[in-house]
């Protein structure tokens, strides 16, 4: 009976999808390519996420208004209002720290001390700069299209959103003075889900070593960007963990998934025992993965709402999130500056180390003065 059900599934797959599903004895000889388009698929979920990120970055740069708020000291000034902060301030070519705070980035003062927990929802849609934006969206499209083709839009969207949120929760436990944009957490959720989908369906795919190498390359590129200011690697780690667990819970056999989306799994005249065993395979693994996910989420939320500062218990953890160099600073603590205005010129003196700098303008906001003070004291 089981053999006849498997043969019927193979016949349906060959007729409707053009896939060769080998008999159980020959399952090692016929496999799907892990990366590669096997059918025309509407990738509306991934496209929607990309559009939201582009709109959020456009709004962020509009609010930033470098020429108006930074005295004209901007990168790519021909872009006008959408020009970037100077490279020494933001090496990713993007907005200032105060702008990121204004549009919803995570910063300990606002997210924890002032209890602005809505930032857990806004932070995942923000990017620290155009370099961050391009790399993040290209990686998201590459992995997201693959996941949606193999496993459908609903599970792909759920993994993306829950990974983004768990990444924000983890980030809020570690974040300090420097505001962070957490859009990469959802991407790392895709990375984790793709890896768990590969492991879970190991016998289904071909070229597995190549697939793992590609995933490592994408992960290393995006994690390296997280070592710069304003991009949060703690959120990336949380997103990756979320993707791994949700992938084990939600991503079953991709061939069966394509049959299900084509006509409906139970519309085919297959043996019911075979169908249920394939659709609900490895229930213990699914349950354990979901239990771990919700336990981590609940523990993270409890820590965030109680104002836990994990960085106080880990003296080296901040190097995971930002590596200071001569080109930029990872200034994790707020340091005040003394202000002096004379003849339309602003002089800021750091209260730690007596470093100072004079600017040819004075009519700027206190938020922007805070940005400049952080640069001077770093």
Secondary structure in CASP SS format (residue, H / E / C, confidence):
PFRMAT SS
TARGET T0000
AUTHOR 0000-0000-0000
METHOD secondary structure of the structure
MODEL  1
X C 1.00
X H 1.00
X H 1.00
X H 1.00
X H 1.00
X H 1.00
X H 1.00
X H 1.00
X H 1.00
X H 1.00
X H 1.00
X H 1.00
X H 1.00
X H 1.00
X H 1.00
X H 1.00
X H 1.00
X C 1.00
X C 1.00
X C 1.00
X C 1.00
X C 1.00
X C 1.00
X H 1.00
X H 1.00
X H 1.00
X C 1.00
X C 1.00
X C 1.00
X C 1.00
X C 1.00
X E 1.00
X E 1.00
X C 1.00
X C 1.00
X C 1.00
X C 1.00
X C 1.00
X C 1.00
X C 1.00
X C 1.00
X C 1.00
X C 1.00
X H 1.00
X H 1.00
X H 1.00
X H 1.00
X H 1.00
X H 1.00
X H 1.00
X H 1.00
X H 1.00
X H 1.00
X H 1.00
X H 1.00
X H 1.00
X H 1.00
X H 1.00
X H 1.00
X H 1.00
X H 1.00
X H 1.00
X H 1.00
X H 1.00
X C 1.00
X H 1.00
X H 1.00
X H 1.00
X H 1.00
X C 1.00
X C 1.00
X C 1.00
X C 1.00
X E 1.00
X E 1.00
X C 1.00
X H 1.00
X H 1.00
X H 1.00
X H 1.00
X H 1.00
X H 1.00
X C 1.00
X E 1.00
X E 1.00
X C 1.00
X C 1.00
X C 1.00
X C 1.00
X C 1.00
X C 1.00
X C 1.00
X C 1.00
X C 1.00
X C 1.00
X C 1.00
X H 1.00
X H 1.00
X H 1.00
X H 1.00
X H 1.00
X H 1.00
X H 1.00
X C 1.00
X C 1.00
X E 1.00
X C 1.00
X H 1.00
X H 1.00
X H 1.00
X H 1.00
X H 1.00
X H 1.00
X C 1.00
X C 1.00
X C 1.00
X C 1.00
X C 1.00
X H 1.00
X H 1.00
X H 1.00
X H 1.00
X H 1.00
X H 1.00
X H 1.00
X C 1.00
X C 1.00
X C 1.00
X C 1.00
X H 1.00
X H 1.00
X H 1.00
X H 1.00
X H 1.00
X H 1.00
X H 1.00
X H 1.00
X H 1.00
X H 1.00
X H 1.00
X H 1.00
X H 1.00
X H 1.00
X H 1.00
X H 1.00
X H 1.00
X H 1.00
X H 1.00
X H 1.00
X H 1.00
X H 1.00
X C 1.00
X H 1.00
X H 1.00
X H 1.00
X H 1.00
X H 1.00
X H 1.00
X H 1.00
X H 1.00
X H 1.00
X H 1.00
X H 1.00
X H 1.00
X H 1.00
X H 1.00
X H 1.00
X H 1.00
X H 1.00
X H 1.00
X H 1.00
X H 1.00
X H 1.00
X H 1.00
X C 1.00
X C 1.00
X C 1.00
X C 1.00
X C 1.00
X E 1.00
X E 1.00
X C 1.00
X C 1.00
X H 1.00
X H 1.00
X H 1.00
X H 1.00
X H 1.00
X H 1.00
X H 1.00
X H 1.00
X H 1.00
X H 1.00
X H 1.00
X H 1.00
X H 1.00
X H 1.00
X H 1.00
X H 1.00
X H 1.00
X C 1.00
X C 1.00
X C 1.00
X C 1.00
X E 1.00
X E 1.00
X C 1.00
X H 1.00
X H 1.00
X H 1.00
X H 1.00
X H 1.00
X H 1.00
X H 1.00
X H 1.00
X H 1.00
X H 1.00
X H 1.00
X H 1.00
X H 1.00
X H 1.00
X H 1.00
X H 1.00
X H 1.00
X H 1.00
X C 1.00
X C 1.00
X C 1.00
X C 1.00
X C 1.00
X E 1.00
X C 1.00
X H 1.00
X H 1.00
X H 1.00
X H 1.00
X H 1.00
X H 1.00
X H 1.00
X H 1.00
X H 1.00
X H 1.00
X H 1.00
X H 1.00
X H 1.00
X H 1.00
X H 1.00
X H 1.00
X H 1.00
X H 1.00
X C 1.00
X C 1.00
X C 1.00
X H 1.00
X H 1.00
X H 1.00
X H 1.00
X H 1.00
X H 1.00
X H 1.00
X H 1.00
X H 1.00
X C 1.00
X C 1.00
X H 1.00
X H 1.00
X H 1.00
X C 1.00
X C 1.00
X C 1.00
X C 1.00
X H 1.00
X H 1.00
X H 1.00
X H 1.00
X H 1.00
X H 1.00
X H 1.00
X H 1.00
X C 1.00
X C 1.00
X C 1.00
X H 1.00
X H 1.00
X H 1.00
X H 1.00
X H 1.00
X H 1.00
X H 1.00
X H 1.00
X H 1.00
X H 1.00
X H 1.00
X H 1.00
X H 1.00
X H 1.00
X H 1.00
X H 1.00
X H 1.00
X H 1.00
X H 1.00
X H 1.00
X H 1.00
X H 1.00
X H 1.00
X C 1.00
X C 1.00
X C 1.00
X C 1.00
X H 1.00
X H 1.00
X H 1.00
X H 1.00
X C 1.00
X C 1.00
X C 1.00
X C 1.00
X H 1.00
X H 1.00
X H 1.00
X H 1.00
X C 1.00
X C 1.00
X C 1.00
X C 1.00
X C 1.00
X C 1.00
X C 1.00
X C 1.00
X C 1.00
X C 1.00
X C 1.00
X C 1.00
X C 1.00
X C 1.00
X C 1.00
X E 1.00
X E 1.00
X E 1.00
X E 1.00
X E 1.00
X E 1.00
X C 1.00
X C 1.00
X E 1.00
X E 1.00
X E 1.00
X E 1.00
X E 1.00
X E 1.00
X C 1.00
X C 1.00
X C 1.00
X C 1.00
X C 1.00
X E 1.00
X E 1.00
X E 1.00
X E 1.00
X C 1.00
X C 1.00
X C 1.00
X C 1.00
X C 1.00
X C 1.00
X H 1.00
X H 1.00
X H 1.00
X H 1.00
X H 1.00
X H 1.00
X H 1.00
X H 1.00
X H 1.00
X H 1.00
X H 1.00
X H 1.00
X C 1.00
END
